[in-house]
Amino acid sequence: MPETIRLHAPHSWPTSLKRRRDFLRLIAGASGTLAAPMFGNWSRAAGENVLTIAIPSNPSTFDPVNASNHDAMVVSQSVFENLVEVGSDGTTLMPQLAKALPKISTDGMTYTFDLRDDVIFQNGQKFTAEDVKYSFDYLLDPKNKAVRRPLFDPITAVTVESPTRVRFQLSEPYRPWLFYLTKYMGIFPKGSREQGDPNMFRVAPVGIGTGPGIFEEWRQNDFVSLKKNPHYWQKGLPHWDRLVVRIIPEDSVRIASLVTGRVDIISAPPPKDFAQLKNKPGLKGDSTPSLGTWLVLLANTKKAPFDDVNARRAIAQALDREAIAKHVFYGLVDPVSIPAPSRGWWFSKSANEVNSFNLAKAKANLAKSKYPNGFEFEMMMPSQPYLIDVKDLAVVMQSQLAALNIKINIKLVDQTIILQQARAGNHVTALQVMASPGEPTYPIDQYGFGKGAVYAKASNYENPELQELIHSSYAQNDQETLKKTFDKILNILASESPYFWLGFVHASNLWRDNVKGFKVDQGITMRVRDVSKD
């Protein structure tokens, strides 16, 4: 059951934030011989090269067409591959199972891929264009209820032209869809959905990918293990014999496991301790600004008090994002009040200034609302860290909104349940990190504001002008034209404040200094295909 808590933060800046980190500081000064807890019964075979990583939350599924947990995609993306992939910069498309990027017709509605001829699935079946068609036909069939189907709705037909050539026909120009392939799709063997256990893709995708890792075992709240694919098409990869993904929700235990060598790489390091830990002997660390990962309070505009635009504006202007970025996230969040990163070419300064911190404006907007004396509302947040820990943020938000006599009732909920509730529109608000490739359309379109969006009910906000602007951006490829379109989109969202954007999260990781070839991925999900250990 969800846990409901009330954190009575003082009106002044909270002084309790440091206390949650005491154990982490102890660990940061510990020697490499410090005892660390054991996890599960998995053990290393003699002479085996094992890469062990730690993430804070359980996978919800390994099925790429239903994936939602970006931390856990390190597993699904090691099993399944796509026609194209995106570089660690989050913006550069590269061929993967395709030999090259597709040939695109002049009207932008036909994409033709030439495929690699040297790929076999982990079950020994040769990869061909028939598998591509089968995979997309499954995704696009409404009866299969794939969560990610709306991303690919404009695809009207997939045609096999030869064993190594496949053609996609679209109903309209749709610029961003290639980026969506890189996270929310995978290619699987023809006939695999009808064979074996119907839950295979969700819990045990054995032998049905082309990637470097072959699924072995998943123990809830403990670990996932993959073994090396000996017939992987990228010769010499992976460098590991086995990949073990530990599930370690607690920051302190995740760090202890890294410091003591129980794990080699961790995700979601606590921001306050990151700078110190990355310079600790035996460890390395790095971060990179994200262009597609929001830190946001999702609000359901069909539920009070978020049915009132002035109440929403009051909250948006009462949040001091600069202070949050500095004192809660220690520079690992770039503060903005709109769904565009300050480093992105599509950023709008005018839109960002609409809801910059201004307590006088916030009070004036609250006075104009249906709730002039303040109100309280429920806020769901992850019970375990997801990409970045937001518990300290919740305390600070309580403190900042108390200046308007607005009270937040916090409900700690499993991340998977939060996303399910938000997609169904059953929430009031949800404090979330929403990750996506570094492409501007996807998060705005699918996280609440595009017609038929995956998370349309998370906002329940409908604006025909906004939807038309989003739709028109599909056919635009010129950056100058796109920037003008996004400037209009962002100003609408700033004025209407259907969500409360706090900033863009930096991707960050810590790892042992004997780990080689690891790069922090701007798209948040760890990439381990090329990683080796001394």
C-alpha positions as CSV (number, residue, x, y, z in Angstrom):
1,M,0.0,0.0,0.0
2,P,1.2,3.6,-0.6
3,E,2.7,5.3,2.4
4,T,1.2,8.8,3.1
5,I,3.4,11.2,5.1
6,R,3.3,14.8,6.1
7,L,6.6,16.6,6.3
8,H,6.2,19.8,8.3
9,A,9.0,21.9,6.9
10,P,9.7,25.3,8.4
11,H,9.2,28.4,6.3
12,S,12.9,29.1,6.4
13,W,15.3,27.0,4.3
14,P,15.2,23.4,5.7
15,T,18.2,22.5,7.9
16,S,17.3,18.8,8.0
17,L,18.6,18.0,4.5
18,K,22.2,17.3,5.8
19,R,21.1,14.7,8.3
20,R,19.9,12.3,5.6
21,R,23.5,12.2,4.3
22,D,25.4,11.4,7.4
23,F,26.0,7.7,6.5
24,L,27.1,8.7,3.0
25,R,29.8,10.9,4.4
26,L,31.0,8.1,6.5
27,I,31.2,5.8,3.5
28,A,33.0,8.4,1.5
29,G,35.8,8.3,3.9
30,A,35.8,4.5,4.3
31,S,38.6,2.2,3.1
32,G,38.1,-0.4,0.3
33,T,37.9,-3.1,3.0
34,L,34.7,-1.8,4.6
35,A,32.2,-4.6,4.9
36,A,29.3,-4.3,2.5
37,P,26.0,-6.2,2.5
38,M,25.5,-9.3,0.4
39,F,22.8,-9.4,-2.2
40,G,21.0,-12.6,-3.3
41,N,22.8,-15.9,-4.0
42,W,24.5,-15.0,-7.3
43,S,28.2,-15.9,-7.3
44,R,31.0,-15.5,-9.8
45,A,32.4,-18.4,-11.7
46,A,36.2,-19.0,-11.6
47,G,38.0,-16.7,-14.0
48,E,34.8,-15.1,-15.2
49,N,34.9,-11.4,-16.2
50,V,31.8,-9.9,-14.5
51,L,30.6,-6.4,-14.8
52,T,28.3,-5.5,-12.0
53,I,26.3,-2.3,-11.9
54,A,23.7,-1.0,-9.4
55,I,20.4,0.8,-10.1
56,P,17.9,2.0,-7.5
57,S,14.7,0.4,-8.8
58,N,13.3,-2.8,-10.1
59,P,12.5,-3.2,-13.8
60,S,8.8,-3.0,-14.6
61,T,9.2,-5.1,-17.8
62,F,11.9,-6.1,-20.2
63,D,9.6,-5.7,-23.2
64,P,10.9,-2.8,-25.2
65,V,7.5,-1.8,-26.5
66,N,6.2,-1.4,-22.9
67,A,9.4,0.0,-21.2
68,S,9.1,2.9,-18.8
69,N,12.0,2.6,-16.3
70,H,15.0,4.3,-17.9
71,D,17.4,3.0,-15.3
72,A,16.3,-0.6,-16.0
73,M,16.6,-0.1,-19.8
74,V,20.3,-1.0,-19.3
75,V,18.9,-4.6,-19.3
76,S,16.4,-4.4,-22.2
77,Q,18.8,-2.4,-24.4
78,S,21.5,-5.0,-23.8
79,V,19.1,-7.7,-24.9
80,F,17.2,-6.0,-27.7
81,E,18.5,-3.7,-30.5
82,N,17.0,-1.3,-33.0
83,L,17.4,-0.2,-36.6
84,V,19.2,2.9,-35.3
85,E,20.6,4.1,-32.0
86,V,21.5,7.5,-30.6
87,G,24.9,8.5,-29.4
88,S,25.7,9.2,-25.8
89,D,25.3,12.9,-26.6
90,G,21.5,12.2,-27.0
91,T,21.3,14.0,-30.4
92,T,23.4,12.0,-32.9
93,L,21.6,9.2,-34.8
94,M,23.7,6.2,-35.8
95,P,22.8,2.9,-37.6
96,Q,22.6,-0.2,-35.5
97,L,20.8,-3.2,-37.1
98,A,20.5,-1.1,-40.3
99,K,23.7,-0.7,-42.3
100,A,23.1,3.1,-42.6
101,L,20.6,5.8,-41.7
102,P,17.5,5.4,-43.9
103,K,16.8,6.9,-47.3
104,I,14.0,9.4,-46.9
105,S,11.7,10.4,-49.7
106,T,11.4,14.0,-50.7
107,D,7.9,14.2,-49.2
108,G,9.2,12.8,-45.9
109,M,6.7,9.9,-45.8
110,T,8.8,6.9,-47.0
111,Y,11.8,5.6,-45.1
112,T,13.9,2.8,-46.6
113,F,16.4,0.8,-44.5
114,D,19.1,-1.4,-45.8
115,L,19.8,-4.0,-43.1
116,R,22.9,-5.7,-41.9
117,D,23.4,-9.3,-43.2
118,D,25.6,-10.6,-40.4
119,V,23.2,-10.5,-37.5
120,I,21.7,-13.6,-35.8
121,F,19.3,-13.7,-32.9
122,Q,20.4,-15.2,-29.6
123,N,18.3,-18.2,-30.4
124,G,20.2,-18.8,-33.7
125,Q,17.6,-17.4,-36.1
126,K,19.0,-15.2,-38.8
127,F,17.9,-11.6,-38.6
128,T,16.1,-10.4,-41.8
129,A,13.6,-7.8,-42.9
130,E,10.7,-10.2,-42.0
131,D,11.7,-9.8,-38.3
132,V,11.5,-6.0,-38.6
133,K,8.0,-6.2,-40.2
134,Y,6.9,-8.7,-37.6
135,S,8.1,-6.5,-34.7
136,F,6.4,-3.4,-36.0
137,D,3.2,-5.1,-36.9
138,Y,3.0,-6.4,-33.4
139,L,3.7,-2.9,-31.9
140,L,1.1,-1.2,-34.2
141,D,-1.7,-3.7,-33.6
142,P,-4.1,-2.0,-31.2
143,K,-5.2,-5.4,-29.7
144,N,-1.6,-5.8,-28.2
145,K,-2.0,-2.6,-26.2
146,A,1.7,-1.7,-26.5
147,V,2.3,1.3,-24.2
148,R,4.6,2.9,-26.8
149,R,2.3,2.4,-29.8
150,P,1.2,6.1,-30.0
151,L,4.7,7.1,-30.7
152,F,4.6,5.2,-34.0
153,D,0.9,5.8,-35.1
154,P,1.9,7.6,-38.4
155,I,3.4,4.3,-39.7
156,T,0.8,2.9,-42.0
157,A,2.7,0.0,-43.6
158,V,5.9,-1.9,-43.3
159,T,6.9,-3.6,-46.5
160,V,9.7,-6.3,-47.0
161,E,11.5,-5.5,-50.2
162,S,14.2,-8.1,-49.8
163,P,15.7,-10.0,-46.9
164,T,18.0,-7.0,-46.2
165,R,15.7,-4.1,-47.2
166,V,12.5,-2.8,-45.5
167,R,10.3,0.2,-46.3
168,F,8.2,2.2,-43.9
169,Q,5.2,4.2,-45.2
170,L,4.0,7.1,-43.1
171,S,0.6,8.9,-43.2
172,E,2.4,12.2,-42.9
173,P,5.9,13.6,-42.4
174,Y,7.0,12.7,-38.9
175,R,10.5,14.0,-38.1
176,P,11.0,12.7,-34.5
177,W,10.2,9.0,-34.9
178,L,13.7,7.8,-35.5
179,F,14.7,9.1,-32.1
180,Y,11.8,7.1,-30.5
181,L,13.2,3.9,-32.0
182,T,16.3,4.3,-29.9
183,K,14.5,3.8,-26.6
184,Y,11.0,2.6,-27.1
185,M,11.3,-0.2,-29.6
186,G,13.3,-3.4,-30.2
187,I,13.5,-6.0,-33.0
188,F,12.5,-9.6,-32.1
189,P,12.3,-12.8,-34.1
190,K,9.3,-13.5,-36.3
191,G,6.9,-15.7,-34.5
192,S,8.4,-15.1,-31.0
193,R,5.3,-13.6,-29.5
194,E,3.3,-16.7,-30.2
195,Q,5.8,-19.1,-28.9
196,G,6.4,-20.1,-25.3
197,D,5.2,-18.3,-22.2
198,P,3.1,-15.2,-23.0
199,N,5.0,-13.4,-20.1
200,M,8.4,-14.2,-21.7
201,F,9.0,-10.7,-23.0
202,R,8.0,-9.1,-19.7
203,V,9.9,-11.2,-17.2
204,A,12.4,-13.6,-19.1
205,P,13.3,-12.6,-22.6
206,V,15.6,-15.5,-23.2
207,G,17.2,-15.7,-26.7
208,I,14.9,-13.3,-28.4
209,G,17.2,-10.3,-28.9
210,T,20.3,-9.5,-31.0
211,G,22.1,-7.6,-28.3
212,P,25.4,-8.3,-26.5
213,G,23.7,-9.8,-23.4
214,I,21.6,-13.0,-23.2
215,F,19.0,-12.9,-20.4
216,E,19.6,-15.4,-17.6
217,E,17.7,-14.6,-14.5
218,W,15.7,-11.9,-12.7
219,R,15.2,-11.9,-8.9
220,Q,12.9,-9.1,-7.8
221,N,14.5,-6.6,-5.5
222,D,17.9,-8.4,-5.9
223,F,19.5,-8.7,-9.4
224,V,19.2,-9.3,-13.1
225,S,21.9,-11.3,-14.8
226,L,22.9,-11.6,-18.5
227,K,25.6,-13.7,-20.1
228,K,27.7,-12.7,-23.0
229,N,26.3,-13.3,-26.5
230,P,29.1,-15.4,-28.1
231,H,27.7,-14.7,-31.6
232,Y,27.2,-11.0,-31.2
233,W,27.6,-9.2,-34.6
234,Q,29.9,-6.5,-33.2
235,K,33.0,-8.6,-33.1
236,G,35.0,-8.5,-29.9
237,L,32.1,-7.2,-27.8
238,P,31.0,-7.3,-25.1
239,H,34.2,-7.3,-23.1
240,W,32.4,-8.9,-20.1
241,D,31.4,-12.6,-19.7
242,R,28.4,-11.7,-17.5
243,L,26.5,-8.5,-16.7
244,V,24.9,-8.4,-13.3
245,V,22.5,-5.5,-12.5
246,R,21.9,-5.2,-8.8
247,I,18.7,-3.6,-7.5
248,I,19.8,-1.3,-4.5
249,P,17.3,1.4,-3.6
250,E,19.2,3.0,-0.7
251,D,21.8,5.6,-1.6
252,S,24.1,4.6,1.2
253,V,24.1,0.9,0.4
254,R,24.6,1.6,-3.3
255,I,27.6,3.8,-2.5
256,A,29.0,1.3,0.0
257,S,28.8,-1.4,-2.6
258,L,30.8,0.8,-5.0
259,V,33.4,1.9,-2.5
260,T,34.0,-1.7,-1.4
261,G,34.1,-3.1,-4.9
262,R,30.9,-5.1,-4.7
263,V,29.7,-3.2,-7.8
264,D,31.6,-1.5,-10.6
265,I,29.2,1.3,-11.7
266,I,26.2,2.9,-10.0
267,S,23.4,5.1,-11.3
268,A,21.7,8.0,-9.4
269,P,24.5,8.9,-7.1
270,P,23.3,11.4,-4.4
271,P,24.0,14.9,-5.7
272,K,25.3,16.3,-2.4
273,D,28.0,13.6,-2.2
274,F,28.8,13.2,-5.9
275,A,31.6,15.8,-6.2
276,Q,33.4,14.3,-3.2
277,L,32.9,10.7,-4.2
278,K,34.1,11.2,-7.8
279,N,37.5,12.4,-6.6
280,K,37.9,9.6,-4.0
281,P,40.9,7.3,-4.6
282,G,39.7,4.3,-6.5
283,L,36.6,5.9,-7.9
284,K,35.7,8.0,-10.9
285,G,32.6,10.0,-11.8
286,D,31.2,12.3,-14.4
287,S,28.0,14.0,-15.3
288,T,26.5,15.5,-18.5
289,P,23.5,17.9,-18.8
290,S,20.4,16.2,-20.2
291,L,18.5,17.8,-23.0
292,G,15.4,15.6,-22.6
293,T,15.0,14.8,-18.9
294,W,12.5,16.9,-17.0
295,L,12.3,17.3,-13.2
296,V,8.6,18.1,-13.0
297,L,5.5,18.1,-10.9
298,L,2.8,16.6,-13.1
299,A,-0.6,18.1,-12.3
300,N,-4.0,16.8,-13.2
301,T,-5.9,19.9,-14.5
302,K,-9.3,18.2,-14.1
303,K,-8.9,18.0,-10.4
304,A,-9.0,20.8,-7.8
305,P,-7.2,23.0,-7.2
306,F,-5.4,22.5,-10.5
307,D,-8.6,23.2,-12.4
308,D,-7.9,26.9,-11.8
309,V,-5.2,28.5,-14.0
310,N,-4.5,31.2,-11.5
311,A,-3.9,28.7,-8.7
312,R,-1.5,26.9,-11.1
313,R,0.3,30.2,-11.9
314,A,0.7,30.9,-8.2
315,I,2.4,27.6,-7.6
316,A,4.7,28.0,-10.6
317,Q,5.8,31.5,-9.5
318,A,6.3,30.5,-5.8
319,L,8.9,27.8,-6.6
320,D,12.5,29.1,-6.3
321,R,14.2,26.8,-8.8
322,E,17.6,28.5,-8.5
323,A,17.7,27.7,-4.8
324,I,16.5,24.1,-5.4
325,A,19.2,23.5,-8.0
326,K,21.9,24.9,-5.7
327,H,20.9,23.6,-2.3
328,V,19.2,20.3,-3.1
329,F,20.9,19.1,-6.3
330,Y,24.3,20.8,-6.0
331,G,24.4,21.7,-9.7
332,L,23.1,18.4,-11.1
333,V,19.9,20.1,-12.2
334,D,19.7,23.0,-14.6
335,P,16.8,25.2,-13.3
336,V,14.1,26.2,-15.8
337,S,10.3,26.8,-15.5
338,I,9.5,25.4,-19.0
339,P,9.9,22.0,-20.7
340,A,13.1,23.1,-22.6
341,P,16.6,23.0,-21.3
342,S,18.5,26.2,-21.0
343,R,21.3,24.6,-23.1
344,G,18.9,23.6,-25.9
345,W,18.6,25.5,-29.1
346,W,14.8,25.5,-28.7
347,F,14.9,27.2,-25.3
348,S,12.7,30.3,-25.0
349,K,13.9,33.0,-22.6
350,S,10.6,34.9,-22.8
351,A,8.7,31.8,-21.8
352,N,11.1,30.9,-19.0
353,E,10.7,34.3,-17.4
354,V,6.9,34.0,-17.2
355,N,7.1,31.8,-14.1
356,S,10.4,32.8,-12.7
357,F,10.4,33.0,-8.9
358,N,8.3,36.0,-7.8
359,L,6.4,35.6,-4.5
360,A,4.5,38.9,-5.0
361,K,3.1,37.7,-8.3
362,A,2.4,34.3,-6.9
363,K,0.3,35.8,-4.1
364,A,-1.5,38.1,-6.5
365,N,-2.4,35.1,-8.7
366,L,-3.6,33.1,-5.8
367,A,-5.8,36.0,-4.7
368,K,-7.5,35.9,-8.2
369,S,-8.0,32.1,-8.0
370,K,-10.9,30.1,-6.6
371,Y,-8.7,29.3,-3.6
372,P,-7.5,32.8,-2.4
373,N,-6.8,31.5,1.2
374,G,-4.6,28.7,0.1
375,F,-5.3,24.9,-0.2
376,E,-3.7,21.6,0.2
377,F,-3.1,18.8,-2.3
378,E,-1.7,15.3,-2.6
379,M,1.6,14.7,-4.2
380,M,2.8,11.2,-5.2
381,M,6.5,10.7,-5.3
382,P,8.7,7.6,-5.8
383,S,9.3,5.6,-2.6
384,Q,12.7,4.7,-4.0
385,P,15.1,6.9,-6.1
386,Y,14.4,7.0,-9.8
387,L,17.2,8.6,-11.8
388,I,17.6,11.1,-9.0
389,D,16.3,11.1,-5.4
390,V,13.6,13.7,-4.9
391,K,12.8,13.3,-1.2
392,D,14.8,16.4,-0.2
393,L,13.2,18.3,-3.0
394,A,9.7,17.5,-1.6
395,V,10.7,19.0,1.8
396,V,11.9,22.2,0.1
397,M,8.7,22.5,-2.0
398,Q,6.6,22.2,1.1
399,S,8.6,25.0,2.7
400,Q,8.4,27.3,-0.3
401,L,4.7,26.8,-0.9
402,A,3.9,27.3,2.8
403,A,4.5,31.0,2.1
404,L,1.1,30.9,0.1
405,N,-0.6,28.8,2.8
406,I,-0.4,25.8,0.4
407,K,0.2,22.5,2.0
408,I,1.5,19.3,0.3
409,N,0.5,15.9,1.5
410,I,3.2,13.5,0.3
411,K,2.4,10.0,-0.7
412,L,5.3,7.6,-1.3
413,V,4.5,5.2,-4.0
414,D,6.3,2.7,-6.2
415,Q,7.6,4.3,-9.4
416,T,5.7,1.8,-11.6
417,I,2.4,2.5,-9.9
418,I,2.9,6.3,-10.2
419,L,3.4,6.0,-13.9
420,Q,0.3,3.7,-14.2
421,Q,-1.8,6.1,-12.2
422,A,-0.6,9.2,-14.2
423,R,-1.3,7.5,-17.5
424,A,-4.8,6.7,-16.3
425,G,-5.4,10.2,-14.9
426,N,-6.0,8.9,-11.4
427,H,-3.5,11.1,-9.7
428,V,-3.7,14.7,-8.4
429,T,0.0,15.5,-8.7
430,A,3.1,13.4,-9.1
431,L,6.7,14.5,-8.6
432,Q,8.7,12.9,-11.3
433,V,11.8,12.7,-13.5
434,M,10.6,12.1,-17.0
435,A,13.4,11.0,-19.3
436,S,13.6,11.0,-23.1
437,P,16.1,11.4,-25.9
438,G,17.6,14.8,-26.4
439,E,15.0,15.7,-29.1
440,P,12.5,18.5,-28.3
441,T,9.2,17.1,-29.5
442,Y,8.9,13.9,-27.6
443,P,8.6,15.1,-24.0
444,I,6.1,17.9,-24.9
445,D,4.1,15.7,-27.2
446,Q,3.9,12.5,-25.3
447,Y,4.2,13.6,-21.6
448,G,0.8,15.3,-21.6
449,F,0.1,17.7,-24.5
450,G,0.0,16.0,-27.9
451,K,-3.3,14.6,-29.2
452,G,-3.5,11.0,-28.2
453,A,-0.3,11.2,-26.2
454,V,0.9,8.3,-24.0
455,Y,0.5,10.6,-20.9
456,A,-2.5,12.7,-22.1
457,K,-4.4,12.0,-19.0
458,A,-1.5,12.9,-16.8
459,S,-2.3,16.6,-17.6
460,N,-5.9,16.3,-18.8
461,Y,-5.0,19.6,-20.5
462,E,-6.4,20.2,-23.9
463,N,-5.5,23.2,-26.1
464,P,-6.3,22.9,-29.8
465,E,-3.8,25.7,-30.7
466,L,-1.0,23.9,-28.7
467,Q,-1.9,20.5,-30.3
468,E,-1.8,22.0,-33.8
469,L,1.6,23.6,-33.1
470,I,3.0,20.3,-31.9
471,H,1.6,18.6,-34.9
472,S,2.9,21.1,-37.3
473,S,6.4,20.6,-35.9
474,Y,6.5,17.0,-37.2
475,A,7.0,18.2,-40.8
476,Q,9.5,20.9,-39.9
477,N,13.2,20.1,-40.3
478,D,14.8,23.6,-40.5
479,Q,16.0,24.5,-37.0
480,E,15.1,28.2,-37.4
481,T,11.5,27.4,-38.3
482,L,11.3,24.8,-35.5
483,K,12.6,27.3,-33.0
484,K,9.8,29.8,-33.8
485,T,7.3,27.0,-33.4
486,F,8.7,25.9,-30.1
487,D,8.8,29.5,-28.9
488,K,5.0,29.6,-29.3
489,I,4.5,26.2,-27.7
490,L,6.7,27.1,-24.7
491,N,4.9,30.4,-24.1
492,I,1.5,28.7,-24.1
493,L,2.7,26.2,-21.6
494,A,4.3,28.9,-19.4
495,S,1.1,31.0,-19.4
496,E,-1.2,28.0,-18.7
497,S,1.1,26.2,-16.3
498,P,-0.5,22.7,-16.7
499,Y,2.7,21.3,-15.1
500,F,5.3,22.7,-12.8
501,W,8.8,22.4,-14.4
502,L,11.7,22.6,-12.0
503,G,14.7,21.9,-14.3
504,F,16.6,19.4,-16.4
505,V,18.5,16.6,-14.7
506,H,22.1,15.9,-15.4
507,A,22.9,12.3,-16.1
508,S,25.6,11.2,-13.6
509,N,27.4,8.0,-12.7
510,L,30.2,6.8,-10.4
511,W,32.4,3.9,-11.2
512,R,35.5,2.0,-10.1
513,D,38.8,3.3,-11.6
514,N,39.5,-0.1,-13.2
515,V,36.4,0.3,-15.4
516,K,37.4,1.3,-18.9
517,G,35.3,2.7,-21.8
518,F,32.3,3.9,-19.8
519,K,30.7,7.1,-20.8
520,V,27.8,8.9,-19.1
521,D,24.8,8.8,-21.3
522,Q,22.9,12.0,-21.9
523,G,19.8,9.9,-22.2
524,I,20.2,8.6,-18.6
525,T,20.2,4.9,-19.4
526,M,23.7,3.3,-18.8
527,R,25.5,1.9,-21.9
528,V,27.7,-1.0,-21.1
529,R,28.3,-2.8,-24.4
530,D,31.8,-1.3,-24.8
531,V,32.8,-1.3,-21.1
532,S,35.7,-3.4,-19.9
533,K,37.6,-3.9,-16.6
534,D,41.3,-4.1,-15.9
